[in-house]
Amino acid sequence: MLCACGGGASADVVPTVNASGIALTVTAVRTDLRSPWGLAFLPDGSALITEKAGTLQRWTPAGNTLSAITGLPPVNSSGQGGLLDVAVGPSVASDARVYWSYSEPGSGNEAGLSGTAVARGRLVGSTLQNVEVIYRQVPKVSGTGHYGSRLAFAPDGNLFVTLGERQQDDPAHPGSANAQNVNKSLGKVVRIAPDGSTPAGNPALGGLPQLWSLGHRNPQGAAIHPDSGDLWLNEHGPQGGDELNHVRAGANYGWPLRSYGCPYGSPIGTACRVGGGIHAPTYTEPVSTWVPTSVAPAGLLFVSSDKFPEWRGHALMGSLAGQALWRIQLNGDTEVARERLLANLGERIRDVRQGPDGWLYLLTDSGKLLRVTR
């Protein structure tokens, strides 16, 4: 059991868990976070942690302290919205720029609506300066779900942003599919330059120039493969049908026309799969799926640490409903094996990151920062 000892700054250790011959030890570093969502390490070894209600915290390992960062714009924290992912810019050592995604409330004729937005600012001490919004999902819509919202910098310095379809797409009415509409960024991945401009090399999809891929439902995990430099993401299916996808320029991943999941409330089985389930040849097949019910995938990571050489190149994926960390072994675009780890914790794992010390760090919806060692 983990306990909230020490007023939130904790060093409680979970008994070791054997996984693929590796004895894992989980230590609760902090237990006092408030609905944490995203985690990013800074060059000095400290880390930025977003809290859904709108606070950005800086965790400093030396002394195990938390300090709030000021200067963020307001967020709409209703439902699944709020302050979401955070990423460190590729030139942070020289310009101190960090990036974050959030659910931005509408104003004027968009009052009452919201949409995923991405902002950046210079982190100076405990304040964000020169804050600017560099991307806004279009259009803003009603509802408080499926913001997507993971950020991943590619090796070329450009930024991928995953965008959910905001629960606007119903498989029963495929003719109104926003995730298939190239004039909207609902249910898409976009690729932008660090200043928000459109870089060269984006696919010509005949609509918005920032679009990279389409047909996504709610992608809440994104990672760059350490060898290929390609983007991968995971996304929530409906009732089952969660996916791990290798994201390629211009590819269409099928939602809401294809899914290995079923409409909510369907009998458990395969007959109810959306569009029959099979994506190819019209749409791109997922590399992995979770059926018949959803594990609700979250943060995604490819292991490159020498602390876990047996897992190099393997994907690690948090899960919410599944309350576990999944390890997926890949051979190219083929799943070789997968394993459900840390299920004994009973935690909704929201994000997973590799620290500068080579160990794994997890955020949980219950407010914990966990360190995984061996």
RABELPE-V761167 format. One record per backbone hydrogen bond with DSSP energy under -1.0 kcal/mol. CO is the residue of the C=O (numbers start at 1). NH is the residue of the N-H. Records with the same first field share a line. If there is no record, write none. Layout:
CO: NH  NH
This chain:
3: 5
6: 9
8: 31
12: 28
17: 24
19: 22
22: 19
24: 17
25: 373
26: 14
27: 371
29: 10
30: 369
35: 52
38: 50
40: 48
42: 45
46: 42
47: 59
48: 40
49: 57
50: 37
51: 54
52: 83
55: 51
56: 69
57: 49
58: 67
59: 47
60: 65
61: 64
65: 60
67: 58
70: 128
78: 81
82: 103
85: 101
87: 99
89: 92
91: 94  95
92: 96
96: 123
97: 89
98: 121
99: 87
100: 119
101: 84
102: 117
103: 76
104: 115
107: 110
108: 111
110: 113
113: 106
114: 141
115: 104
116: 137
117: 102
118: 134  135
119: 100
120: 132
121: 98
122: 129
124: 127
126: 70
127: 124
129: 122
132: 120
135: 118
138: 185
141: 114
144: 80
146: 166
150: 162
152: 160
154: 157
158: 154
159: 192
160: 152
161: 190
162: 149
164: 187
165: 168
170: 173
173: 176
174: 177
178: 181
179: 215
181: 184
182: 208
187: 216
188: 163
189: 212  213
190: 161
192: 159
193: 196
197: 193
203: 205
208: 211
210: 191
212: 250
213: 189
214: 253
215: 255
217: 165
218: 236
221: 234
223: 232
225: 229
230: 225
231: 247
232: 223
233: 245
234: 221
235: 243
238: 240
239: 262
242: 290
243: 235
244: 287  288
245: 233
248: 251
251: 214
252: 284
254: 257  258
261: 274
262: 239
263: 266
270: 273
273: 276
274: 259  277
276: 278
279: 283
288: 244
290: 241  242
295: 322
296: 320
299: 318
301: 316
303: 313
308: 311
309: 312
311: 314
314: 303
315: 328
316: 301
317: 326
318: 298
319: 349
324: 319
325: 341
326: 317
327: 339
328: 315
329: 336  337
331: 334
334: 331
337: 329
339: 327
341: 325
342: 345
343: 346
348: 365
350: 299
351: 363
353: 361
355: 358
359: 355
360: 372
361: 353
362: 370
363: 350  351
364: 367
367: 33
368: 364
369: 29  30
370: 362
371: 27
372: 360
373: 25
